[in-house]
């Protein structure tokens, strides 16, 4: 059964989301996205 987030404070939810995001490796799809390099 999934854990209910209704009883967590906003700061607890933000910390959980930020922690999960920081544990992930950089996305291959979005790597270099902001450089807007043209396809060769």
C-alpha positions in Angstrom: 0.0 0.0 0.0 1.3 3.4 -0.9 2.2 5.9 1.8 -0.2 8.8 2.3 1.4 12.2 1.9 -1.6 14.0 3.3 -0.1 13.9 6.9 3.3 15.2 5.9 4.2 18.9 6.2 5.1 20.8 3.0 8.7 21.0 4.1 8.8 17.2 4.5 7.4 16.7 1.0 9.9 19.1 -0.5 12.8 17.4 1.2 11.7 14.0 0.0 11.3 15.2 -3.6 14.6 17.1 -3.6 16.4 14.2 -2.0 15.0 11.8 -4.7 16.0 14.2 -7.5 19.5 14.5 -6.2 20.0 10.7 -6.0 19.3 10.3 -9.7 21.9 10.5 -12.4 21.7 13.3 -15.0 19.2 12.6 -17.7 20.6 11.5 -21.0 17.7 13.1 -22.9 18.1 16.5 -21.3 21.9 16.5 -21.1 23.1 19.5 -23.2 19.6 20.8 -23.7 20.3 24.3 -22.7 23.2 24.6 -25.0 20.8 24.1 -28.0 23.4 22.4 -30.1 22.4 21.6 -33.6 22.3 18.0 -34.8 25.3 17.1 -36.9 
